[in-house]
Amino acid sequence: MPSIRFLIPALTALLLSGCASVILVDNQVESFPRWQDRAANAAVPAPPQVYRFERLPSQQQEQRAGRGQDELERYAEAALAKLGWTRAAANVSAPWAVQVGASNVRLPRAPWEDPWDTWGWGPYGGYPFAMPGRDYVVTGSGQVVFFPMMAPRFETPYYQRSVSLVIRDAASGRVVYETRAAHDGRWNSTPALWTAMLDAALQGFPAPPTGVRQVNIEVPR
């Protein structure tokens, strides 16, 4: 039998190579189906279905500023196409109206990280009783002597993101489906990230489970 000291490095390398192949996008998802509000005894719609996008006034203004509502709708269009929902051609009426939105908040660091940490050890970084941005020593006579920290702190941005999708009955304007997904992490904005979040938000469509649930989507690196 091969020695265990040779097996451990091999297994470690195998695990690391598997982890490096994909990124796990963990989402907190909550959905609200209200198909019955369309009409009395309305059935849950089965694919294929046709829809059109609609925008809030704020989204129309953002698009004029070049903030990418067109791009977000393309991601949503791809996610809905997997479910048998097709975007209507221009100037063609559709029974459903879809509104998609997103938010992206950039933080200088993760919420649990200590903003006063300068070295990475001790309750405040540096020595166990370091001051923010400085270290100090206490001399034998009790005098406190401060000196600048010897190394800078390098912070990694942290992002809080969410997507939402609302479907309305085009004839009545009533909301018949609402879903949203939230994801936090250090991954910078990419099309694959937003696509994964929209796929998570639409998991279980058109009859998802009730309550908040976690939906994990694996994205190739």
PyRosetta script that sets phi, psi and omega in degrees:
from pyrosetta import init, pose_from_sequence

init()
pose = pose_from_sequence("MPSIRFLIPALTALLLSGCASVILVDNQVESFPRWQDRAANAAVPAPPQVYRFERLPSQQQEQRAGRGQDELERYAEAALAKLGWTRAAANVSAPWAVQVGASNVRLPRAPWEDPWDTWGWGPYGGYPFAMPGRDYVVTGSGQVVFFPMMAPRFETPYYQRSVSLVIRDAASGRVVYETRAAHDGRWNSTPALWTAMLDAALQGFPAPPTGVRQVNIEVPR")
pose.set_psi(1, 143.3)
pose.set_omega(1, 179.5)
pose.set_phi(2, -67.3)
pose.set_psi(2, 148.2)
pose.set_omega(2, -179.3)
pose.set_phi(3, -63.8)
pose.set_psi(3, 142.2)
pose.set_omega(3, -179.7)
pose.set_phi(4, -62.9)
pose.set_psi(4, -28.6)
pose.set_omega(4, -178.7)
pose.set_phi(5, -71.5)
pose.set_psi(5, -17.6)
pose.set_omega(5, 174.4)
pose.set_phi(6, -90.8)
pose.set_psi(6, -29.0)
pose.set_omega(6, -178.9)
pose.set_phi(7, -71.2)
pose.set_psi(7, -39.3)
pose.set_omega(7, -175.9)
pose.set_phi(8, -60.5)
pose.set_psi(8, -50.1)
pose.set_omega(8, 178.0)
pose.set_phi(9, -60.8)
pose.set_psi(9, -35.9)
pose.set_omega(9, -179.5)
pose.set_phi(10, -67.0)
pose.set_psi(10, -43.7)
pose.set_omega(10, 177.8)
pose.set_phi(11, -64.6)
pose.set_psi(11, -40.0)
pose.set_omega(11, 178.5)
pose.set_phi(12, -61.5)
pose.set_psi(12, -44.1)
pose.set_omega(12, 178.7)
pose.set_phi(13, -63.0)
pose.set_psi(13, -38.4)
pose.set_omega(13, 179.5)
pose.set_phi(14, -65.1)
pose.set_psi(14, -43.7)
pose.set_omega(14, 179.1)
pose.set_phi(15, -64.1)
pose.set_psi(15, -42.7)
pose.set_omega(15, -179.8)
pose.set_phi(16, -65.2)
pose.set_psi(16, -38.6)
pose.set_omega(16, 179.2)
pose.set_phi(17, -67.3)
pose.set_psi(17, -35.3)
pose.set_omega(17, 177.0)
pose.set_phi(18, -67.9)
pose.set_psi(18, -39.9)
pose.set_omega(18, -179.5)
pose.set_phi(19, -69.0)
pose.set_psi(19, -30.3)
pose.set_omega(19, -176.3)
pose.set_phi(20, -76.9)
pose.set_psi(20, -12.9)
pose.set_omega(20, -174.7)
pose.set_phi(21, -81.2)
pose.set_psi(21, -24.7)
pose.set_omega(21, -177.8)
pose.set_phi(22, -136.7)
pose.set_psi(22, 159.4)
pose.set_omega(22, 171.7)
pose.set_phi(23, -116.3)
pose.set_psi(23, 131.8)
pose.set_omega(23, 180.0)
pose.set_phi(24, -90.8)
pose.set_psi(24, 117.0)
pose.set_omega(24, 176.8)
pose.set_phi(25, -99.0)
pose.set_psi(25, 101.5)
pose.set_omega(25, -179.0)
pose.set_phi(26, -90.2)
pose.set_psi(26, 127.1)
pose.set_omega(26, -174.8)
pose.set_phi(27, -123.2)
pose.set_psi(27, 142.2)
pose.set_omega(27, 168.6)
pose.set_phi(28, -97.2)
pose.set_psi(28, 117.1)
pose.set_omega(28, -171.0)
pose.set_phi(29, -119.3)
pose.set_psi(29, 140.6)
pose.set_omega(29, 172.6)
pose.set_phi(30, -142.8)
pose.set_psi(30, 133.3)
pose.set_omega(30, -175.5)
pose.set_phi(31, -129.3)
pose.set_psi(31, 151.8)
pose.set_omega(31, -176.2)
pose.set_phi(32, -135.4)
pose.set_psi(32, 89.9)
pose.set_omega(32, 176.5)
pose.set_phi(33, -80.1)
pose.set_psi(33, 132.4)
pose.set_omega(33, 177.9)
pose.set_phi(34, -138.4)
pose.set_psi(34, 46.8)
pose.set_omega(34, -176.8)
pose.set_phi(35, -60.7)
pose.set_psi(35, -28.4)
pose.set_omega(35, -178.6)
pose.set_phi(36, -66.7)
pose.set_psi(36, -17.2)
pose.set_omega(36, 179.8)
pose.set_phi(37, -74.9)
pose.set_psi(37, -12.7)
pose.set_omega(37, 180.0)
pose.set_phi(38, -68.0)
pose.set_psi(38, -44.1)
pose.set_omega(38, 179.2)
pose.set_phi(39, -165.5)
pose.set_psi(39, 165.5)
pose.set_omega(39, 179.3)
pose.set_phi(40, -61.9)
pose.set_psi(40, 131.8)
pose.set_omega(40, 178.2)
pose.set_phi(41, 59.3)
pose.set_psi(41, 29.5)
pose.set_omega(41, 179.3)
pose.set_phi(42, -68.7)
pose.set_psi(42, 134.7)
pose.set_omega(42, -179.3)
pose.set_phi(43, -86.2)
pose.set_psi(43, 156.5)
pose.set_omega(43, 173.9)
pose.set_phi(44, -65.7)
pose.set_psi(44, 126.4)
pose.set_omega(44, -174.4)
pose.set_phi(45, -68.0)
pose.set_psi(45, 134.1)
pose.set_omega(45, 176.8)
pose.set_phi(46, -99.5)
pose.set_psi(46, 146.9)
pose.set_omega(46, 177.5)
pose.set_phi(47, -67.9)
pose.set_psi(47, 154.5)
pose.set_omega(47, 4.2)
pose.set_phi(48, -83.4)
pose.set_psi(48, 151.7)
pose.set_omega(48, 176.6)
pose.set_phi(49, -135.8)
pose.set_psi(49, 156.9)
pose.set_omega(49, -179.3)
pose.set_phi(50, -122.7)
pose.set_psi(50, 140.1)
pose.set_omega(50, -178.1)
pose.set_phi(51, -142.2)
pose.set_psi(51, 170.5)
pose.set_omega(51, 171.0)
pose.set_phi(52, -131.4)
pose.set_psi(52, 154.7)
pose.set_omega(52, 176.8)
pose.set_phi(53, -86.6)
pose.set_psi(53, 146.1)
pose.set_omega(53, 170.6)
pose.set_phi(54, -130.8)
pose.set_psi(54, 156.8)
pose.set_omega(54, -175.8)
pose.set_phi(55, -129.9)
pose.set_psi(55, 146.0)
pose.set_omega(55, 170.6)
pose.set_phi(56, -72.5)
pose.set_psi(56, 158.8)
pose.set_omega(56, 176.9)
pose.set_phi(57, -55.6)
pose.set_psi(57, -38.1)
pose.set_omega(57, 179.4)
pose.set_phi(58, -64.7)
pose.set_psi(58, -36.3)
pose.set_omega(58, 178.8)
pose.set_phi(59, -69.7)
pose.set_psi(59, -34.4)
pose.set_omega(59, 176.7)
pose.set_phi(60, -65.8)
pose.set_psi(60, -39.1)
pose.set_omega(60, 178.2)
pose.set_phi(61, -68.4)
pose.set_psi(61, -39.9)
pose.set_omega(61, 177.5)
pose.set_phi(62, -61.6)
pose.set_psi(62, -37.6)
pose.set_omega(62, 179.8)
pose.set_phi(63, -65.0)
pose.set_psi(63, -38.8)
pose.set_omega(63, 177.9)
pose.set_phi(64, -64.7)
pose.set_psi(64, -28.7)
pose.set_omega(64, 178.6)
pose.set_phi(65, -84.1)
pose.set_psi(65, 0.1)
pose.set_omega(65, 176.8)
pose.set_phi(66, 78.1)
pose.set_psi(66, 36.6)
pose.set_omega(66, -176.3)
pose.set_phi(67, -99.1)
pose.set_psi(67, 7.1)
pose.set_omega(67, 165.8)
pose.set_phi(68, 88.8)
pose.set_psi(68, 29.2)
pose.set_omega(68, 174.3)
pose.set_phi(69, -63.7)
pose.set_psi(69, -35.6)
pose.set_omega(69, 176.0)
pose.set_phi(70, -57.4)
pose.set_psi(70, -44.5)
pose.set_omega(70, -179.2)
pose.set_phi(71, -64.4)
pose.set_psi(71, -43.4)
pose.set_omega(71, 179.0)
pose.set_phi(72, -61.9)
pose.set_psi(72, -40.5)
pose.set_omega(72, 179.0)
pose.set_phi(73, -67.8)
pose.set_psi(73, -30.6)
pose.set_omega(73, 175.4)
pose.set_phi(74, -65.5)
pose.set_psi(74, -40.3)
pose.set_omega(74, 177.0)
pose.set_phi(75, -63.5)
pose.set_psi(75, -42.7)
pose.set_omega(75, 179.5)
pose.set_phi(76, -66.3)
pose.set_psi(76, -37.9)
pose.set_omega(76, 178.2)
pose.set_phi(77, -60.4)
pose.set_psi(77, -42.5)
pose.set_omega(77, 178.5)
pose.set_phi(78, -65.5)
pose.set_psi(78, -39.6)
pose.set_omega(78, 179.8)
pose.set_phi(79, -67.0)
pose.set_psi(79, -41.4)
pose.set_omega(79, 179.5)
pose.set_phi(80, -70.3)
pose.set_psi(80, -31.5)
pose.set_omega(80, 179.0)
pose.set_phi(81, -62.2)
pose.set_psi(81, -31.9)
pose.set_omega(81, 178.2)
pose.set_phi(82, -65.2)
pose.set_psi(82, -18.7)
pose.set_omega(82, -177.6)
pose.set_phi(83, -103.7)
pose.set_psi(83, 5.0)
pose.set_omega(83, 178.7)
pose.set_phi(84, 88.1)
pose.set_psi(84, 14.3)
pose.set_omega(84, 177.0)
pose.set_phi(85, -102.8)
pose.set_psi(85, 128.5)
pose.set_omega(85, -174.1)
pose.set_phi(86, -117.7)
pose.set_psi(86, 138.0)
pose.set_omega(86, 177.3)
pose.set_phi(87, -72.6)
pose.set_psi(87, 132.6)
pose.set_omega(87, 180.0)
pose.set_phi(88, -70.4)
pose.set_psi(88, 150.6)
pose.set_omega(88, 176.3)
pose.set_phi(89, -68.0)
pose.set_psi(89, 161.2)
pose.set_omega(89, -179.4)
pose.set_phi(90, -57.5)
pose.set_psi(90, 139.1)
pose.set_omega(90, 177.8)
pose.set_phi(91, 64.9)
pose.set_psi(91, 20.3)
pose.set_omega(91, 176.3)
pose.set_phi(92, -112.9)
pose.set_psi(92, 129.8)
pose.set_omega(92, -178.8)
pose.set_phi(93, -71.3)
pose.set_psi(93, 154.1)
pose.set_omega(93, -179.7)
pose.set_phi(94, -143.2)
pose.set_psi(94, 149.8)
pose.set_omega(94, -178.4)
pose.set_phi(95, -74.4)
pose.set_psi(95, -14.5)
pose.set_omega(95, -176.2)
pose.set_phi(96, -125.9)
pose.set_psi(96, 145.7)
pose.set_omega(96, 174.3)
pose.set_phi(97, -120.1)
pose.set_psi(97, 130.0)
pose.set_omega(97, -175.5)
pose.set_phi(98, -117.1)
pose.set_psi(98, 132.6)
pose.set_omega(98, 176.1)
pose.set_phi(99, -121.1)
pose.set_psi(99, 128.5)
pose.set_omega(99, -179.1)
pose.set_phi(100, -123.9)
pose.set_psi(100, 139.1)
pose.set_omega(100, -179.8)
pose.set_phi(101, -139.4)
pose.set_psi(101, 164.1)
pose.set_omega(101, 179.9)
pose.set_phi(102, -152.5)
pose.set_psi(102, 154.0)
pose.set_omega(102, 173.6)
pose.set_phi(103, -133.8)
pose.set_psi(103, 149.7)
pose.set_omega(103, -177.0)
pose.set_phi(104, -144.9)
pose.set_psi(104, 107.7)
pose.set_omega(104, -178.5)
pose.set_phi(105, -108.7)
pose.set_psi(105, 123.3)
pose.set_omega(105, 179.9)
pose.set_phi(106, -100.7)
pose.set_psi(106, 120.8)
pose.set_omega(106, 177.1)
pose.set_phi(107, -104.6)
pose.set_psi(107, 150.6)
pose.set_omega(107, 179.4)
pose.set_phi(108, -67.6)
pose.set_psi(108, -22.3)
pose.set_omega(108, -178.8)
pose.set_phi(109, -157.7)
pose.set_psi(109, 169.0)
pose.set_omega(109, 176.1)
pose.set_phi(110, -65.6)
pose.set_psi(110, 148.8)
pose.set_omega(110, -176.9)
pose.set_phi(111, -58.3)
pose.set_psi(111, -28.7)
pose.set_omega(111, -177.8)
pose.set_phi(112, -88.6)
pose.set_psi(112, -4.7)
pose.set_omega(112, -178.0)
pose.set_phi(113, -82.3)
pose.set_psi(113, 142.0)
pose.set_omega(113, -176.5)
pose.set_phi(114, -78.0)
pose.set_psi(114, 116.3)
pose.set_omega(114, -179.4)
pose.set_phi(115, -67.6)
pose.set_psi(115, -16.0)
pose.set_omega(115, -178.6)
pose.set_phi(116, -93.6)
pose.set_psi(116, -4.6)
pose.set_omega(116, -176.5)
pose.set_phi(117, -69.7)
pose.set_psi(117, 123.9)
pose.set_omega(117, -178.8)
pose.set_phi(118, -112.0)
pose.set_psi(118, -23.4)
pose.set_omega(118, -176.0)
pose.set_phi(119, -119.6)
pose.set_psi(119, -29.7)
pose.set_omega(119, 179.3)
pose.set_phi(120, 107.3)
pose.set_psi(120, 6.4)
pose.set_omega(120, 173.1)
pose.set_phi(121, -144.1)
pose.set_psi(121, 162.4)
pose.set_omega(121, -175.0)
pose.set_phi(122, 80.7)
pose.set_psi(122, 161.8)
pose.set_omega(122, -176.7)
pose.set_phi(123, -62.7)
pose.set_psi(123, -27.5)
pose.set_omega(123, 179.4)
pose.set_phi(124, -126.5)
pose.set_psi(124, 14.0)
pose.set_omega(124, -179.4)
pose.set_phi(125, 87.8)
pose.set_psi(125, 162.9)
pose.set_omega(125, 179.4)
pose.set_phi(126, 63.9)
pose.set_psi(126, -134.1)
pose.set_omega(126, 175.0)
pose.set_phi(127, -72.7)
pose.set_psi(127, 163.0)
pose.set_omega(127, -175.6)
pose.set_phi(128, -55.6)
pose.set_psi(128, -23.2)
pose.set_omega(128, -179.6)
pose.set_phi(129, -123.0)
pose.set_psi(129, 40.3)
pose.set_omega(129, -178.5)
pose.set_phi(130, -69.1)
pose.set_psi(130, 146.9)
pose.set_omega(130, 174.8)
pose.set_phi(131, -88.1)
pose.set_psi(131, 158.9)
pose.set_omega(131, 179.8)
pose.set_phi(132, -57.9)
pose.set_psi(132, 119.5)
pose.set_omega(132, 176.0)
pose.set_phi(133, 78.9)
pose.set_psi(133, -1.0)
pose.set_omega(133, -179.3)
pose.set_phi(134, -141.0)
pose.set_psi(134, 160.2)
pose.set_omega(134, 168.3)
pose.set_phi(135, -120.7)
pose.set_psi(135, 161.3)
pose.set_omega(135, 179.5)
pose.set_phi(136, -150.3)
pose.set_psi(136, 160.0)
pose.set_omega(136, 174.2)
pose.set_phi(137, -129.0)
pose.set_psi(137, 155.7)
pose.set_omega(137, 177.3)
pose.set_phi(138, -107.9)
pose.set_psi(138, 120.7)
pose.set_omega(138, -179.1)
pose.set_phi(139, -74.2)
pose.set_psi(139, 172.2)
pose.set_omega(139, -179.9)
pose.set_phi(140, -61.5)
pose.set_psi(140, -29.0)
pose.set_omega(140, 179.8)
pose.set_phi(141, -83.3)
pose.set_psi(141, 0.9)
pose.set_omega(141, 179.9)
pose.set_phi(142, 91.3)
pose.set_psi(142, 2.7)
pose.set_omega(142, -179.7)
pose.set_phi(143, -78.3)
pose.set_psi(143, 136.1)
pose.set_omega(143, 178.8)
pose.set_phi(144, -92.6)
pose.set_psi(144, 122.1)
pose.set_omega(144, 179.6)
pose.set_phi(145, -114.3)
pose.set_psi(145, 120.3)
pose.set_omega(145, 179.5)
pose.set_phi(146, -94.8)
pose.set_psi(146, 150.0)
pose.set_omega(146, 170.4)
pose.set_phi(147, -147.4)
pose.set_psi(147, 150.8)
pose.set_omega(147, -176.7)
pose.set_phi(148, -62.1)
pose.set_psi(148, 151.3)
pose.set_omega(148, 176.8)
pose.set_phi(149, -63.9)
pose.set_psi(149, 150.6)
pose.set_omega(149, -174.1)
pose.set_phi(150, -90.7)
pose.set_psi(150, -11.1)
pose.set_omega(150, -179.6)
pose.set_phi(151, -142.6)
pose.set_psi(151, 140.6)
pose.set_omega(151, 179.7)
pose.set_phi(152, -76.3)
pose.set_psi(152, 160.0)
pose.set_omega(152, 174.0)
pose.set_phi(153, -92.6)
pose.set_psi(153, 130.5)
pose.set_omega(153, 178.1)
pose.set_phi(154, -105.9)
pose.set_psi(154, 114.8)
pose.set_omega(154, -177.9)
pose.set_phi(155, -97.9)
pose.set_psi(155, 145.1)
pose.set_omega(155, 177.9)
pose.set_phi(156, -110.9)
pose.set_psi(156, 124.6)
pose.set_omega(156, -178.3)
pose.set_phi(157, -59.1)
pose.set_psi(157, 152.1)
pose.set_omega(157, 179.1)
pose.set_phi(158, -129.6)
pose.set_psi(158, 137.7)
pose.set_omega(158, -172.4)
pose.set_phi(159, -118.0)
pose.set_psi(159, 138.5)
pose.set_omega(159, 172.9)
pose.set_phi(160, -116.5)
pose.set_psi(160, 115.9)
pose.set_omega(160, -172.9)
pose.set_phi(161, -125.8)
pose.set_psi(161, 153.2)
pose.set_omega(161, 174.5)
pose.set_phi(162, -150.3)
pose.set_psi(162, 152.2)
pose.set_omega(162, 172.7)
pose.set_phi(163, -129.6)
pose.set_psi(163, 150.8)
pose.set_omega(163, 177.2)
pose.set_phi(164, -139.0)
pose.set_psi(164, 148.2)
pose.set_omega(164, 179.0)
pose.set_phi(165, -140.2)
pose.set_psi(165, 128.7)
pose.set_omega(165, -178.5)
pose.set_phi(166, -123.7)
pose.set_psi(166, 133.0)
pose.set_omega(166, 175.9)
pose.set_phi(167, -114.7)
pose.set_psi(167, 130.9)
pose.set_omega(167, 178.3)
pose.set_phi(168, -117.9)
pose.set_psi(168, 149.3)
pose.set_omega(168, 168.4)
pose.set_phi(169, -71.1)
pose.set_psi(169, 119.4)
pose.set_omega(169, -173.2)
pose.set_phi(170, -63.1)
pose.set_psi(170, -32.7)
pose.set_omega(170, -176.7)
pose.set_phi(171, -73.0)
pose.set_psi(171, -43.7)
pose.set_omega(171, -175.8)
pose.set_phi(172, -99.7)
pose.set_psi(172, -20.7)
pose.set_omega(172, -176.0)
pose.set_phi(173, 80.4)
pose.set_psi(173, 4.2)
pose.set_omega(173, -178.8)
pose.set_phi(174, -75.4)
pose.set_psi(174, 140.5)
pose.set_omega(174, 175.9)
pose.set_phi(175, -75.5)
pose.set_psi(175, 124.8)
pose.set_omega(175, -179.2)
pose.set_phi(176, -114.7)
pose.set_psi(176, -11.7)
pose.set_omega(176, 177.7)
pose.set_phi(177, -157.4)
pose.set_psi(177, 134.6)
pose.set_omega(177, 176.1)
pose.set_phi(178, -139.1)
pose.set_psi(178, 137.6)
pose.set_omega(178, 177.4)
pose.set_phi(179, -149.8)
pose.set_psi(179, 152.8)
pose.set_omega(179, 178.9)
pose.set_phi(180, -150.0)
pose.set_psi(180, 152.3)
pose.set_omega(180, 178.4)
pose.set_phi(181, -135.8)
pose.set_psi(181, 141.0)
pose.set_omega(181, 179.3)
pose.set_phi(182, -126.6)
pose.set_psi(182, 139.9)
pose.set_omega(182, 179.6)
pose.set_phi(183, -144.2)
pose.set_psi(183, 133.6)
pose.set_omega(183, 176.5)
pose.set_phi(184, -115.6)
pose.set_psi(184, 144.9)
pose.set_omega(184, 176.2)
pose.set_phi(185, 169.7)
pose.set_psi(185, -176.6)
pose.set_omega(185, -176.7)
pose.set_phi(186, -97.2)
pose.set_psi(186, -5.0)
pose.set_omega(186, -178.1)
pose.set_phi(187, -66.1)
pose.set_psi(187, 128.4)
pose.set_omega(187, 178.7)
pose.set_phi(188, -71.2)
pose.set_psi(188, 164.4)
pose.set_omega(188, -175.5)
pose.set_phi(189, -65.9)
pose.set_psi(189, 126.4)
pose.set_omega(189, 175.7)
pose.set_phi(190, -142.3)
pose.set_psi(190, 156.7)
pose.set_omega(190, 175.2)
pose.set_phi(191, -56.8)
pose.set_psi(191, -37.7)
pose.set_omega(191, -178.9)
pose.set_phi(192, -63.0)
pose.set_psi(192, -35.7)
pose.set_omega(192, 179.7)
pose.set_phi(193, -65.9)
pose.set_psi(193, -50.0)
pose.set_omega(193, -178.7)
pose.set_phi(194, -65.9)
pose.set_psi(194, -36.2)
pose.set_omega(194, 176.9)
pose.set_phi(195, -63.2)
pose.set_psi(195, -42.8)
pose.set_omega(195, 178.9)
pose.set_phi(196, -63.1)
pose.set_psi(196, -39.6)
pose.set_omega(196, -179.7)
pose.set_phi(197, -67.3)
pose.set_psi(197, -39.5)
pose.set_omega(197, 178.0)
pose.set_phi(198, -69.1)
pose.set_psi(198, -38.3)
pose.set_omega(198, 175.4)
pose.set_phi(199, -60.7)
pose.set_psi(199, -40.5)
pose.set_omega(199, 178.9)
pose.set_phi(200, -65.9)
pose.set_psi(200, -42.6)
pose.set_omega(200, -179.5)
pose.set_phi(201, -61.8)
pose.set_psi(201, -30.0)
pose.set_omega(201, -177.1)
pose.set_phi(202, -98.1)
pose.set_psi(202, 5.8)
pose.set_omega(202, 177.9)
pose.set_phi(203, -65.6)
pose.set_psi(203, 132.6)
pose.set_omega(203, -178.1)
pose.set_phi(204, 88.4)
pose.set_psi(204, -5.2)
pose.set_omega(204, -180.0)
pose.set_phi(205, -62.1)
pose.set_psi(205, 138.0)
pose.set_omega(205, 9.2)
pose.set_phi(206, -99.1)
pose.set_psi(206, 5.8)
pose.set_omega(206, -178.6)
pose.set_phi(207, -128.9)
pose.set_psi(207, 73.2)
pose.set_omega(207, -176.0)
pose.set_phi(208, -77.9)
pose.set_psi(208, 165.6)
pose.set_omega(208, 173.7)
pose.set_phi(209, -69.3)
pose.set_psi(209, 158.1)
pose.set_omega(209, 179.9)
pose.set_phi(210, -84.3)
pose.set_psi(210, 157.6)
pose.set_omega(210, 176.1)
pose.set_phi(211, 86.4)
pose.set_psi(211, 172.3)
pose.set_omega(211, 178.5)
pose.set_phi(212, -77.5)
pose.set_psi(212, 136.0)
pose.set_omega(212, -179.4)
pose.set_phi(213, -140.3)
pose.set_psi(213, 156.6)
pose.set_omega(213, 176.1)
pose.set_phi(214, -97.8)
pose.set_psi(214, 129.8)
pose.set_omega(214, 178.7)
pose.set_phi(215, -124.0)
pose.set_psi(215, 117.8)
pose.set_omega(215, -179.6)
pose.set_phi(216, -100.5)
pose.set_psi(216, 131.0)
pose.set_omega(216, 177.3)
pose.set_phi(217, -121.5)
pose.set_psi(217, 128.7)
pose.set_omega(217, 178.2)
pose.set_phi(218, -92.3)
pose.set_psi(218, 129.9)
pose.set_omega(218, -179.1)
pose.set_phi(219, -120.4)
pose.set_psi(219, 128.3)
pose.set_omega(219, 177.3)
pose.set_phi(220, -62.7)
pose.set_psi(220, 144.8)
pose.set_omega(220, 177.4)
pose.set_phi(221, -71.3)
pose.dump_pdb("model.pdb")
